[in-house]
Amino acid sequence: MISPVLPSYNRAKLSFVKGEGAWMIAADGRRFLDFGSGIAVMSLGHGHPALVKALTDQAGALWHTSNLYVVPQQEALAERLVEHTFADTVFFCNSGTEATELAIKMARKYWYESDTPERTTILTFEGAFHGRSIAAISAAGSEKLTKGFGPLLPGFRQLPFGDHAALREAAAVPDVGAIMVEPVQGESGIRPLPDQCLKGLRDLCDEYGLLLIFDEIQCGVGRTGRLFAHEWAGVTPDIMMVAKGIGGGYPIGALLATENAARGMTAGTHGSTYGGNPLGCAVGAAVMDEMTKPGFLEDVRQKSGFLRQKLEGLVAAHPDIFEGVRGAGLMLGLRCKALNTDIVAAGYEAQILTVPAGDNVVRILPALTITEDEIAEGVARLDTAASALSQKIAAA
Ligand SMILES: *Cc1c(COP(=O)(O)O)cnc(C)c1O
């Protein structure tokens, strides 16, 4: 008989009753160090006092009014996002996938309003992940995401990762209107796009008048040691999706855009009942306030260097298990020789939580507020897990 909860996930037999900073506590009292942050969601750790206060204060005052009215909490968060990014305007939704939906709609509407409605195709990249709606899986295009869910939405063309000639050729096709890319691919195994490539994409978009769309749902909001990952390359997109870390655990997504890119999105063209509700926006504003405090991102970059060095040591100590480290900031990937899911499972035994990804990678995504002592402890636990897995493999 099917379980009461739709069995669409591969779940570990673990559950938690409490979170404290970089720690999660299981029902039996075991304390797990959280190197996954709910897949880059708990950007400021569990139970951050400023976030708890923002949420509970708002919960005591007003939960929902609808977008029939002005929502001051939306304005406060939008102002912060506009102040700290390329964007002129922000739409709030409830998840990353919904932000992707609007990015696609916005790009199509932009060309419709520009009297070239045939420019409906969006170029995307192999290994991409933009969400699980029909539009988002059609955009990513992989068999893993799309098999059995056709007919897919037309209007996307996937390109191989890193093939410049193919990209150049594809951008010149007259039905193309936009390029959509994750500056650091998350789900496919923490694959950062080199700064040169992001610059090249911007140049290509400028050359052909295309919109550049960055999916920073996983790599944004301080994760790479800058507020947004594309800042490392010194280029800006026209449209950007944000979710995960911006809510620090409260479900919220956002679509940021320039005034030009957003010009077709007039009153009545898009909406969301819950999008931009006062609870989520109050928490989002608190997240932004924490991350824009002087020294916050410098601290993330410093801890990133420390974590990376520790992980390099771990890889060197277990050449049978690991192959190398890649990524940026506190978004690092361990390339594995052993099966990544076996390493994650061995981590559970050692009370360290990590996240598997494509390309046989284990993702390391701790809270940005984690301490160096906790990083050292987490890597020590990974070392224990790797040793246990080595023995198991040797015995098999
Ligand atoms: C998680 C993720 C999404 C989808 O976000 P949801 O909130 O799960 O809908 C889209 N793009 C990227 C890069 C992601 O990491």
The ligand as a MOL file (V3000), in Angstrom:
LIG
                    3D

  0  0  0     0  0            999 V3000
M  V30 BEGIN CTAB
M  V30 COUNTS 15 15 0 0 0
M  V30 BEGIN ATOM
M  V30 1 C 16.4220 24.4410 -5.4520 0
M  V30 2 C 16.6310 25.0480 -6.7740 0
M  V30 3 C 15.5450 25.4070 -7.5860 0
M  V30 4 C 14.1140 25.1030 -7.2170 0
M  V30 5 O 13.7190 25.7500 -6.0440 0
M  V30 6 P 12.4400 25.2130 -5.2280 0
M  V30 7 O 12.3200 26.1740 -4.0850 0
M  V30 8 O 12.7160 23.8070 -4.8260 0
M  V30 9 O 11.2710 25.3030 -6.1250 0
M  V30 10 C 15.8300 26.0150 -8.7980 0
M  V30 11 N 17.0860 26.2870 -9.1720 0
M  V30 12 C 18.1490 25.9600 -8.4130 0
M  V30 13 C 19.5240 26.3100 -8.8670 0
M  V30 14 C 17.9640 25.3140 -7.2010 0
M  V30 15 O 19.0160 24.9620 -6.4550 0
M  V30 END ATOM
M  V30 BEGIN BOND
M  V30 1 1 1 2
M  V30 2 1 2 3
M  V30 3 2 2 14
M  V30 4 1 3 4
M  V30 5 2 3 10
M  V30 6 1 4 5
M  V30 7 1 5 6
M  V30 8 2 6 7
M  V30 9 1 6 8
M  V30 10 1 6 9
M  V30 11 1 10 11
M  V30 12 2 11 12
M  V30 13 1 12 13
M  V30 14 1 12 14
M  V30 15 1 14 15
M  V30 END BOND
M  V30 END CTAB
M  END
